Amino acid sequence: MGEGTNGGLRIKRRGLMLVLSSPSGAGKTSISRALLDANDNLSLSISVTTRPRRPGEVDGEHYKFVDKTTFDLMVNQQELLEYAKVFDHYYGTPRGPVEDALSDGKDVLFDIDWQGTQQLDERARDDLVSVFILPPSTAELERRLNTRAQDSAEVIANRMAKAADELTHWSEYDYVVVNEVFADSVAQVQAILEAERLRRTRQEGLADFVRLLRQGQ
């Protein structure tokens, strides 16, 4: 949690929200998994969604699956930090678990699109660190989508068309990583995370700590 002590004074780091966004197939999910494996203090934000559960998905682990009425109620009661409609289904981030984690000095990873990132930027700019993942080329993006063998040719074509729009939002992010070599991309995002954890404004109690240092304590 980035804590230290000096004369009984504790420096406690506030957690951060790390957002990874990219066109489908550019690699953000694989990078996210690698980061989660390497960081004990990083957890994945579990989104609520109205889309049907896929084979192998566990409710509350991959997503929290709800019907449209429940989702609308959460929106009306301001229980979501962000929400968006993606491919005819709705996705959103529950506010409570994220705010609890940040207050406890824990970091939260988000795998969301540019719409959700814009909302987080409006509502929690100081806690947000956003990274946009770019593919090395359009041809490579299409190759990766085909290699996954998860979607039909029609779905892949739709995703490629949507990617052209998604790519226009790269400049709205704090950092941009071109995912050409996977291991290099993971290392670059890890470096971003480590640097942002040291940001002065996230270290609560730092001013008092420095004051005591100046007093010789």
Beta strands, then each sheet from edge to edge (+ up, - down):
strand 1: 4-6
strand 2: 9-13
strand 3: 17-21
strand 4: 42-44
strand 5: 48-49
strand 6: 64-65
strand 7: 80-86
strand 8: 89-94
strand 9: 107-111
strand 10: 128-134
strand 11: 175-178
strand 12: 203-204
sheet 1: 1+ 2- 12+
sheet 2: 4+ 9+ 3+ 10+ 11+
sheet 3: 6+ 5+ 8- 7+
end
